[in-house]
């Protein structure tokens, strides 16, 4: 049941924002279909970015991984891998694009703030103020082993480190005053004396003493993005972020509840409700008719959730190896054995896992689903399916009632997966007045309608 009155539109002038997320490591991007192109060729990154820019998207997001994902102690061979360093790749794209924002997913657990802040500032300058930073933390011990640390921070400490990290980064970005470079050839020195502020910070995680080496960009600071659905993650976003990602963008009521919770946390943090943009991650599947869209969705799901993928997801839920089972057969009769697990399904205690397994069994039995069918139907929900006109009406309602500010779209095919969205959906949104007809600014902060950095 809807929670809104269709006649009461609280945000009649709201505009939808789109980003595209070039994920790479995941099973959602279909790599095995003949229509799929290379996931690692630089030309694929460029094709996606230019298509998004043609569609007037706010930003191109690049995921990053410091180590190949692992499962049961070995490399997770179902993943696409081979992505370059995100800031390096985005710097190359800065020269090949003009307006679209360029957002790097960069880790605060296994980086150092002075170094990463400088590299992000460099991307921001090279792109003319189009850089963003998607702040992530990592708990994986196998990632930490790259740095001789292992899984050295618990969940709460990862956010404390991230907050301290961001504080140092902002001090670095603010290090150069306006007019620091002498404006005359007759000046006694190249820079104005005392115009560059030394950054000294000693906290629980960092002891920094440095002199910033770069001036501010056209937008002041890179735009801060953050994804985290725990209470700590939501509070961090409300205190620090410019944009928050979420998994709450498929069902209207769920999306609105998340947005209302974020706005409550913004007020508690002393910020205005308009200080943060909410961009749930989503997948969009388009057909000329509803029937065609549903048929395409079924094809996409079967390509994404192959028998091996289905058994891998079920193995992580049940806590033991199911790779020898029949994915088109029934769910395992055994009960899960894992007592606590952090992974694809998030942090789960045994009771939560048992509840999930019980739900899967009940619905599989009621619907006659195989294990693979159950993973497709009850695993992580992916997004929106429909015709261009139907989706445009749906999205207009979402944004005008304040449930979202836009979507961060993950194409299921690379590099051509945005074509239907740009060519078919965007014109329908423009016709309804909920999507820009041209870029009106040059920086990512301007695209998102965010206030200038003070």
Buried (B, 14 or more C-beta within 10 A) or exposed (E): EEEBEEEEBEEEEBBBBBBBBBBBBBBBBBBEEEEBBBBBEEEBBBBBBBBBBBBBBBBBBBBBBBBBBBBEEEEBEBBBBEBBBBBEBBBBBBEEBEBBBBBBBBBBBBBEBBEBBBBBBBBBBBBBBBBBBBBBBBBBEBBBEEEEEEBBBEBEBBBBBBBBBBBBBBBBBBBBBEEBEBEEEEEEEEBBEEBBBEBEBEBEBBEBEBEBEBBBBBBBBBBBBBBBBEEBBBBBBBBBBBBBBBBBBBEBEBBBBBBBBBBEBBEEBEBEEEBBBBBBBBBBBBBEEEEEBBEBBEBBBBBBBBBEBBBBBBBBBBBEEBEEBEBEEBBBEEEBEBEEBEBBBEEBEBEBBEEBBEEBBEBBEEEEBBBBBBBBBBBEEBBBBBBBEBBBBEBBBBBBBBBBBBBBBBBBBBBBBBBBBBBBBBBBBBEBEBBBEEBEBBBBBBBBBBEEBE
